[in-house]
Amino acid sequence: MTQSAETDAAQLREEIHNALVERLEWFKARYDIVKFFAFRPDSERVYLGDKGKQFCRYCGRTSPEVKFKKLAHAIPDQVGNDWLFDYGECDTCNADFAKRIEDDFGKWTLPWRSLGRIKGKEGVPSIKSNDKKFRIDATVASTPAETGAGAVRHGLKILMGVNDVRHELDEATRTIKITLDRPAYVPMGVFKCLVKMAIAVMPPEEEQRCAHLKKWILQPTHTFESYPYRPLNILYQFAPGPLPNDRVACWLLRRKPESSDDCLYMQFVLQLSNHVFQIALPMHIEDRKQLEAGKFTTARWSNTWSDVDHQLRYGRTGFKFFDMSGVDLVRGESTFMNFSYDQLIDLPDTVAEPDDEHKAG
């Protein structure tokens, strides 16, 4: 490495380090962490609520009016959660959430979960195109422990035509850009799903402040009139490179009483492998001053698995704001990801299996 290259690398290291420290200090000055969970394959299960009470934190009903036979996931199992469960969610709300909001979240995140090999209840979700000429499936292989993902890692098997426009191949760098269609979803349903996760983990005193959000996420339809609050932003981040895809972490952050007026009252962060989803909960009373003045901002909550060395090796973390205020079904949306490949194989007349519809997995 030349002296110039060494200088550039040192400057980049310092730049990444300073950015991470700056974000951390921003949150430390403004927020308390009121709840934090981090799970890995060998973690013990955690059960929220009181099994003996049989009281639903969402609809407020008790047994025998509603049943509590199902073991409800505080965070959907589709994202790999097999550790955090909620005794305070009745079977009726559980079924409604699965149909009205978790399905939207699953469909919106499907391309990322599939390409990220994030294992849900039915395994790693496959992606199959309607024209039967494009398919992505997970494979299982051993991997060195230093990758940070354990001794077993899911790879990807991609079947597509040479001239398929959904990919851009660079054989010189052994990289590929894949463009994937999302199944149809409702944006507001996606946002509500993250709100539901936040309510599941929050302490009782904060639950009482969120009665309006419980009522909102239980609505049978998505309408702006049901809670006229905009925008419903998701701050999404993607950290390139191999990261553990068998872990889940989440944080609930509450504004400090002595904090400045430039931030909103409560934030929730969900971290899955390379992906971070961050929202500010809609709190029109606690945030009245900030909303009326229009003077509030947020820093990005850094992916705790993507440190300075990781970003130096694989690239900086990217981010994007998604406005999820929409109440209509979104069709024909696509997203893309770049990654490296191990082997390129020519197969004659390869097509995907017939498929009636995309599954959220």
C-alpha positions as CSV (number, residue, x, y, z in Angstrom):
1,M,0.0,0.0,0.0
2,T,1.4,3.4,-1.0
3,Q,1.8,6.2,1.5
4,S,-1.1,8.1,-0.2
5,A,-3.4,5.0,0.1
6,E,-2.4,4.6,3.7
7,T,-3.3,8.2,4.4
8,D,-6.6,7.9,2.6
9,A,-7.4,4.7,4.6
10,A,-6.5,6.5,7.9
11,Q,-8.7,9.5,7.0
12,L,-11.6,7.2,6.1
13,R,-11.2,5.3,9.4
14,E,-11.3,8.5,11.3
15,E,-14.3,9.8,9.4
16,I,-16.3,6.6,10.0
17,H,-15.3,6.6,13.7
18,N,-16.2,10.3,14.2
19,A,-19.6,9.7,12.5
20,L,-20.4,6.8,14.8
21,V,-19.4,8.8,17.9
22,E,-21.3,11.8,16.8
23,R,-24.5,9.8,16.4
24,L,-24.0,8.1,19.7
25,E,-23.5,11.4,21.5
26,W,-26.6,12.9,19.9
27,F,-28.8,10.1,21.3
28,K,-27.0,10.1,24.7
29,A,-27.7,13.8,25.1
30,R,-31.4,13.5,24.2
31,Y,-32.8,10.0,25.0
32,D,-32.9,7.3,27.7
33,I,-33.0,3.7,26.6
34,V,-36.1,2.4,28.4
35,K,-36.1,-1.0,26.8
36,F,-33.5,-3.0,25.0
37,F,-33.5,-6.6,23.7
38,A,-30.8,-8.5,21.8
39,F,-31.1,-12.1,20.8
40,R,-28.9,-14.7,19.2
41,P,-29.4,-18.5,18.6
42,D,-28.4,-19.5,22.1
43,S,-30.5,-16.8,23.9
44,E,-33.1,-17.7,26.4
45,R,-36.7,-16.9,25.6
46,V,-38.3,-13.8,27.2
47,Y,-42.0,-13.6,27.9
48,L,-43.6,-10.1,28.3
49,G,-46.7,-9.5,30.4
50,D,-48.4,-11.7,33.0
51,K,-49.5,-15.2,31.9
52,G,-51.9,-15.4,34.9
53,K,-53.8,-12.2,34.3
54,Q,-54.9,-13.0,30.7
55,F,-55.4,-9.3,30.0
56,C,-54.8,-8.0,26.5
57,R,-52.7,-4.8,26.4
58,Y,-54.1,-3.8,23.0
59,C,-57.9,-4.2,23.1
60,G,-58.2,-4.2,27.0
61,R,-60.3,-7.3,27.1
62,T,-59.8,-10.3,29.4
63,S,-60.6,-14.0,29.5
64,P,-63.2,-15.4,29.0
65,E,-64.3,-12.7,26.6
66,V,-61.2,-13.4,24.5
67,K,-58.9,-16.3,24.5
68,F,-55.1,-16.5,25.2
69,K,-54.3,-20.0,23.8
70,K,-51.7,-18.8,21.2
71,L,-48.2,-17.8,22.1
72,A,-47.9,-14.4,20.5
73,H,-44.7,-13.0,19.1
74,A,-43.9,-9.5,20.4
75,I,-41.8,-9.1,17.2
76,P,-43.1,-11.1,14.1
77,D,-41.5,-14.5,13.7
78,Q,-41.1,-13.7,9.9
79,V,-38.0,-11.7,10.8
80,G,-36.4,-14.5,12.8
81,N,-37.8,-13.8,16.2
82,D,-38.0,-17.0,18.2
83,W,-37.1,-15.4,21.6
84,L,-39.5,-12.5,22.5
85,F,-43.1,-13.4,23.3
86,D,-46.1,-11.6,24.7
87,Y,-48.6,-13.0,27.2
88,G,-50.4,-9.7,26.9
89,E,-51.8,-10.2,23.4
90,C,-55.1,-12.1,23.0
91,D,-55.8,-14.5,20.2
92,T,-58.2,-12.1,18.5
93,C,-55.7,-9.2,18.3
94,N,-53.0,-11.7,17.3
95,A,-55.1,-12.8,14.3
96,D,-56.0,-9.2,13.4
97,F,-52.4,-8.0,13.5
98,A,-51.2,-10.9,11.4
99,K,-53.8,-10.1,8.7
100,R,-53.8,-6.3,8.8
101,I,-50.3,-5.1,9.6
102,E,-47.7,-8.0,9.9
103,D,-48.6,-9.2,6.4
104,D,-47.8,-5.7,5.0
105,F,-44.5,-5.6,6.9
106,G,-43.6,-9.0,5.7
107,K,-44.3,-8.2,2.0
108,W,-42.5,-4.9,2.2
109,T,-39.4,-6.5,3.7
110,L,-39.5,-9.7,1.6
111,P,-36.7,-8.8,-0.8
112,W,-34.4,-7.8,2.0
113,R,-35.2,-10.9,4.1
114,S,-34.8,-13.2,1.1
115,L,-31.5,-11.8,-0.1
116,G,-30.3,-11.4,3.5
117,R,-31.1,-15.1,4.2
118,I,-33.2,-14.1,7.3
119,K,-34.9,-17.2,8.5
120,G,-38.6,-16.9,9.5
121,K,-41.2,-19.4,10.6
122,E,-41.2,-21.2,7.2
123,G,-37.4,-20.8,6.7
124,V,-35.7,-18.3,4.5
125,P,-38.4,-17.0,2.1
126,S,-37.9,-17.7,-1.6
127,I,-38.6,-15.3,-4.4
128,K,-40.3,-16.5,-7.6
129,S,-41.3,-14.3,-10.5
130,N,-44.7,-14.5,-12.0
131,D,-43.2,-15.1,-15.5
132,K,-41.5,-18.3,-14.0
133,K,-38.1,-17.2,-15.3
134,F,-36.5,-15.9,-12.2
135,R,-36.1,-17.5,-8.8
136,I,-34.0,-17.1,-5.6
137,D,-33.7,-19.8,-3.0
138,A,-31.5,-20.1,0.1
139,T,-28.8,-22.7,0.4
140,V,-27.0,-23.9,3.5
141,A,-23.2,-24.1,3.8
142,S,-20.5,-24.1,6.4
143,T,-18.6,-20.8,6.8
144,P,-15.6,-19.7,8.8
145,A,-16.4,-18.3,12.2
146,E,-14.7,-15.1,11.6
147,T,-17.5,-14.0,9.3
148,G,-19.5,-13.2,12.4
149,A,-22.4,-15.3,11.3
150,G,-21.6,-18.6,13.0
151,A,-20.6,-22.0,11.6
152,V,-23.6,-22.4,9.3
153,R,-24.6,-19.7,6.8
154,H,-27.3,-19.6,4.2
155,G,-26.1,-18.7,0.7
156,L,-28.2,-17.9,-2.3
157,K,-29.1,-19.9,-5.4
158,I,-30.3,-17.6,-8.2
159,L,-31.9,-18.9,-11.4
160,M,-32.4,-16.5,-14.2
161,G,-31.8,-16.0,-17.9
162,V,-28.6,-14.5,-19.3
163,N,-30.4,-11.5,-20.7
164,D,-32.8,-11.1,-17.8
165,V,-33.1,-7.3,-17.2
166,R,-33.5,-7.9,-13.4
167,H,-29.8,-8.3,-13.0
168,E,-26.6,-6.5,-13.8
169,L,-23.5,-8.8,-13.8
170,D,-19.9,-7.6,-13.3
171,E,-17.7,-10.7,-13.8
172,A,-14.5,-8.7,-13.3
173,T,-15.4,-7.9,-9.7
174,R,-17.7,-11.0,-9.2
175,T,-20.6,-8.7,-8.2
176,I,-24.2,-8.6,-9.2
177,K,-27.0,-6.1,-8.8
178,I,-30.4,-7.7,-8.4
179,T,-33.7,-5.8,-8.9
180,L,-36.6,-7.4,-7.1
181,D,-40.3,-6.7,-7.2
182,R,-42.1,-6.3,-3.9
183,P,-45.4,-8.0,-3.3
184,A,-48.3,-5.5,-3.0
185,Y,-48.5,-3.9,0.4
186,V,-50.1,-1.0,2.2
187,P,-47.6,1.5,3.5
188,M,-49.5,2.5,6.7
189,G,-49.8,-1.2,7.6
190,V,-46.0,-1.4,7.5
191,F,-45.6,1.6,9.9
192,K,-48.3,0.3,12.2
193,C,-46.5,-3.0,12.5
194,L,-43.4,-1.2,13.9
195,V,-45.7,0.7,16.3
196,K,-47.2,-2.5,17.5
197,M,-43.7,-3.9,18.3
198,A,-42.9,-0.7,20.2
199,I,-46.1,-1.0,22.3
200,A,-45.3,-4.6,23.1
201,V,-42.0,-3.8,24.7
202,M,-42.7,-0.5,26.4
203,P,-43.1,-0.1,30.2
204,P,-46.7,0.3,31.6
205,E,-46.4,4.0,32.2
206,E,-45.7,4.6,28.5
207,E,-48.4,2.2,27.5
208,Q,-50.9,4.5,29.1
209,R,-49.7,7.4,27.0
210,C,-50.2,5.3,23.9
211,A,-53.9,4.5,24.1
212,H,-54.4,6.4,20.9
213,L,-51.9,4.2,19.1
214,K,-53.5,1.0,20.3
215,K,-56.8,2.2,19.0
216,W,-55.2,3.2,15.7
217,I,-53.4,-0.1,15.0
218,L,-56.6,-2.0,15.8
219,Q,-58.6,-0.2,13.1
220,P,-60.0,-2.7,10.6
221,T,-59.0,-0.4,7.7
222,H,-56.2,2.0,7.1
223,T,-57.4,5.6,6.8
224,F,-55.8,9.0,7.4
225,E,-59.0,10.1,9.2
226,S,-58.5,7.4,11.9
227,Y,-55.5,9.3,13.1
228,P,-54.6,12.4,11.1
229,Y,-50.8,12.4,11.7
230,R,-48.2,12.8,8.9
231,P,-45.7,12.0,7.8
232,L,-45.2,8.4,9.0
233,N,-41.5,8.1,8.2
234,I,-39.4,5.0,8.5
235,L,-35.6,5.7,8.5
236,Y,-34.1,2.7,6.9
237,Q,-30.4,1.8,6.9
238,F,-28.5,-0.9,5.0
239,A,-24.9,-1.9,6.0
240,P,-23.2,-3.8,3.2
241,G,-21.1,-7.0,3.8
242,P,-21.7,-10.2,5.8
243,L,-23.4,-9.6,9.1
244,P,-25.2,-12.1,11.5
245,N,-28.5,-13.0,10.0
246,D,-29.7,-15.1,12.9
247,R,-30.0,-12.3,15.5
248,V,-32.6,-9.7,16.4
249,A,-32.2,-6.5,18.4
250,C,-34.6,-3.7,19.3
251,W,-34.5,-0.4,21.3
252,L,-37.2,1.8,22.8
253,L,-35.9,5.4,23.3
254,R,-37.6,8.1,25.4
255,R,-36.8,11.8,25.4
256,K,-35.0,12.9,28.5
257,P,-37.0,15.5,30.6
258,E,-34.1,18.0,30.3
259,S,-33.5,17.3,26.6
260,S,-33.6,20.0,24.0
261,D,-36.7,20.7,21.9
262,D,-35.2,19.4,18.7
263,C,-36.3,15.8,19.0
264,L,-39.5,13.8,19.3
265,Y,-40.7,12.0,22.4
266,M,-40.2,8.3,21.6
267,Q,-38.3,6.3,19.0
268,F,-38.3,2.6,18.3
269,V,-35.4,0.8,16.5
270,L,-35.5,-2.7,15.0
271,Q,-32.2,-4.3,13.8
272,L,-32.1,-7.3,11.6
273,S,-28.8,-8.4,10.1
274,N,-27.8,-5.6,7.6
275,H,-31.0,-3.7,8.1
276,V,-32.1,-1.1,10.7
277,F,-35.7,0.3,10.8
278,Q,-36.2,3.4,12.9
279,I,-39.4,5.3,13.6
280,A,-40.6,8.1,15.9
281,L,-43.9,7.1,17.5
282,P,-46.8,9.5,16.7
283,M,-47.3,11.3,20.0
284,H,-49.3,14.4,19.3
285,I,-49.5,15.5,22.9
286,E,-46.0,15.0,24.0
287,D,-44.6,16.4,20.8
288,R,-47.1,19.3,20.4
289,K,-44.4,22.0,20.7
290,Q,-42.1,20.3,18.2
291,L,-44.9,19.6,15.7
292,E,-46.3,23.1,15.8
293,A,-42.8,24.6,15.4
294,G,-41.8,22.1,12.8
295,K,-38.4,22.0,14.4
296,F,-37.3,18.5,15.1
297,T,-34.8,16.1,13.7
298,T,-33.1,12.8,14.4
299,A,-29.8,11.1,14.1
300,R,-29.4,7.7,12.6
301,W,-29.2,4.8,15.1
302,S,-26.1,3.0,14.0
303,N,-26.1,-0.7,13.2
304,T,-24.3,-2.2,16.3
305,W,-22.9,-5.1,14.2
306,S,-21.3,-2.8,11.6
307,D,-18.3,-1.2,13.3
308,V,-15.5,0.8,11.9
309,D,-13.5,-2.2,10.6
310,H,-16.6,-3.7,9.0
311,Q,-17.4,-0.4,7.1
312,L,-13.8,0.0,6.1
313,R,-13.8,-3.4,4.5
314,Y,-17.3,-3.5,3.0
315,G,-18.4,0.1,2.6
316,R,-20.3,2.8,4.5
317,T,-23.9,2.3,5.7
318,G,-26.5,3.9,3.4
319,F,-29.9,5.2,4.5
320,K,-33.2,6.3,3.1
321,F,-36.4,7.8,4.4
322,F,-39.6,6.0,3.5
323,D,-42.9,7.9,3.9
324,M,-45.4,5.2,4.9
325,S,-48.4,7.5,5.2
326,G,-50.2,5.9,2.2
327,V,-53.4,4.0,2.8
328,D,-53.8,2.5,-0.7
329,L,-52.3,-0.8,-1.9
330,V,-48.9,-0.3,-3.6
331,R,-48.3,-2.5,-6.6
332,G,-45.3,-2.9,-8.9
333,E,-42.7,-1.4,-6.6
334,S,-39.1,-2.8,-6.8
335,T,-35.9,-2.5,-4.9
336,F,-32.3,-3.6,-5.6
337,M,-29.3,-5.0,-3.8
338,N,-25.6,-5.4,-4.7
339,F,-23.6,-8.4,-3.5
340,S,-20.7,-10.7,-4.5
341,Y,-21.1,-14.2,-5.8
342,D,-18.9,-17.4,-5.5
343,Q,-19.8,-19.3,-8.7
344,L,-21.5,-18.6,-12.0
345,I,-23.1,-21.6,-13.7
346,D,-24.8,-21.8,-17.1
347,L,-27.9,-23.9,-17.1
348,P,-30.0,-24.7,-20.2
349,D,-33.5,-23.3,-20.3
350,T,-33.8,-22.8,-16.6
351,V,-37.1,-21.5,-15.3
352,A,-38.6,-21.1,-11.9
353,E,-41.3,-23.3,-10.5
354,P,-45.0,-22.2,-11.1
355,D,-46.2,-19.9,-8.4
356,D,-49.7,-18.4,-7.9
357,E,-48.6,-15.5,-5.7
358,H,-45.7,-14.1,-3.6
359,K,-45.6,-15.1,0.0
360,A,-44.4,-12.9,2.7
361,G,-42.6,-15.7,4.4
